[in-house]
Amino acid sequence: MKRYRQSAILDLVSREAISSQDALGRQLRKRGFHATQATISRDIKELQLVKRASDGAYERPGATEGARGLADAALRRAIVEYLRRVDLVQQLLVLRTDPGLAQPLALAIDRAELSEVVGTVAGDDTILVITRHARAGREVTRLFEGWAMDDRGYPRRA
């Protein structure tokens, strides 16, 4: 049972920002685990969870750097492979892909957790990217276009 509970804890902290043992206990109960505060405390210690400086949520040591690098690389690959056009209107970016490819690109953008991006809405071949302000929209547009185009201004293909 301990192994299953600890596996559930790792899954929870990788998916959600959980910043207290009480919140972790509530989430575990939702999954059918009933653990005391002392047990949760021991699990946190055994799993070597640490708190992120940014929001105080639990995570595995080094999880942010490794996962962030992988998410950034995945986003860059997705931009090169799927992005066809970017249109910017204030802080809104409209990204165009081939039919059926908007969802994987939007997912890559969401997983990269770019600080300038508030969120995405994806259809079949169009993604609406909402940035924090117009300047952030310009920055994200330049970033995506830089990844998507080669030195001559032609689209790159993976």
Summary of the structure (lengths in Angstrom):
residues: 158
radius of gyration: 19.5
end to end distance: 45.0
largest distance: 61.6
contacts: 437
relative contact order: 0.11
helix: 51%
strand: 18%
